[in-house]
Amino acid sequence: MASHSRPRPPHNADERATLTGFLDHQRATLALKCEGLTPDQLRTPAVPPSGLSLLGLVRHAAEVERSWFQVVWNGERVTAHWPGKSHGTYAEFDATGADPDEAFTAWRTACARSRALVAAATSLDETTHWRDEVFSLCYVLTHMIEEYARHNGHADLLRERLDGATGE
């Protein structure tokens, strides 16, 4: 992997700066794991029998950003980028024939929208009601850090299997 400058979370900051710093670091880590690969490599399910690929992870990250920040947090009515064949299912992990430029554009756009929504909130204690549950902004940010960290672990293994590259 090429050297890549990722934002580092602050070591001594308020809670919002710390959480958004960790989330941006995790986002940048996913981008780093995909850096320098061909479209075919990005689409390759590297650990059979799983169909999981790096491009599938990027598409999933776009959907998770969209769903948690736009739908749950902000109450927007937006549709999935990659809906499944039947209602209520999603096809983001199926990257067979998927366009990397489309996926990365959707992901970067969703991340920018998420950052704007977080910046507009006055407090991490703000809440939203979605379905029968109440979520604080602090919860949403923490959940997103967990989501990326889990999938970045997958991305580590996928990248190593593709070309042997390891490390942050």
N, C-alpha and C positions, 0 to 999 in steps of 0.2 A: 504494500500500500504506500502511496505517496505520502509525504509528510503533509499534515493538514492541521491548521490551527483551529482548535475548538475553543469555544468560550468555557472558561473554568468557573464553577460556582464560587461566589465570594466566601471567604473564610470568616468574615466578621461583618454581617449585615443584618438588616431586619428580616422578618419572616418572609415577606413577599419577595424581596430580592433574592433570598436564599432559595426559595421554591422555584421561582422563575429561572434562576441561574442553573439549578440542577436540571430542570426540564429542558432548557436550551442546550445544555451539555449532552443530554441523552439524545435529543434530536440530531445534533451534530455528529454524534457517534454513529447513528444509523447512516447518515450521509457518508461518513468516512468508510464504513464497511462496504459501501457500494462503489466507492471511488475507483476509477481506472478500469472498470470491467466493461466488457462488451454487452450489447443487448442480450445476446444468447446466454452469456454467463449469468447475467442478472435474472434471466428467466429459468435457469437450470435448477430443477429440484435436486439438490446436492446430496440428500440423505435418503435414498429409497428405503422403504416404500412410501415415505412421506412426499407429498407434492409441494412442500414448503420451499420457497425460493426467496432470494433477497428482494426481487421485484414484488413478490407477493407481500412481503413485510412492508415495503414502502406503500403499496396500495392499501394495506390494512391500516397503517399509521394515518394515512389521509382520511380514511373512514372514521377512525377513532377520534381524531382531532375534530372532524366535522360533527360527529354525533355528540361528544361530550361538551364541546364548547358552544357550537351553534344550536344544536337541538335541545340538549338537556339544560345547559346554563342559560342560553339566551332565548329559548322558546321559539326558535325559527323552524319553519316548515320547509326543510330542504330534502331532496331525494338523494339516495345513495349514488355514488359515481358508478359503481359496478354492482347493480342489483342481481340477485340470483334468478334462476328460472321460475321459481315459485315465490309467491308473495311472502315477505318476511325473511327471505334468505338472501345471503350476500355472496358475491363471487370474487371479492377482492384478492383472496389468496390464490385463485386460479390465474396464474400469470402466463399461461400458454398463449403465445401469440400477442401478449400485451405489449403496448407501446411504452417504453421507458420514459420518453419525453412527456407523454400524457400523465403518467403516474407521478413523476417528480414535480410537474407543474401543479397538479391537483394537491399534492402533499404540501408543497411550499406555500401555495395559496391558502390552504387550510391552516397552516401554522401561523401565517401572517394574520389571518382573521382571529385566531385564538389569542395571539398576543394582544391584538387591539381590544378584544373583549375583556381580557384580564386587566389591561391598563385602564379601562373605563370604570372598573369596579372601585368603589371607595374603600372597601375593606375585605379582608379574607374571610371575615365572619358573615358577609352577605350570603343569603341563601336563595335557592330556587326550588320550586316544587315541580317535580316531574313524575307523572303517573301518581303513585301513592307514596312517594318518598320525598324527603327534603335533603338537599345537598348544599353544603357550604362551598364557597370558592376554594377554601383551603383543602377540602376533601377532593375536589375535582383536580386540582393541581397535584396533590399527592398521588391520587390514582393514576394520573397520566405519567408521572415519574415512574411508578411501578410498572405500568404498561410498557413503556419504552425499555426500561431496564431488563424486563423479562425477555422481550423480543430481541434486544441487543445481544443477549446471551445466545439466542438462536443464530443471530447474524454472525457472531464470532465463529461458530461452528460451520455455518454455511460458507463463509469466506475462506476459512482454512481448508475446507474440502475442495473448493474450487481451484485455488492457486497456492495454497500453503501459507498465505499471509496470516500472521497472528499479531496480537498486541492491540493496544488501544487504537 
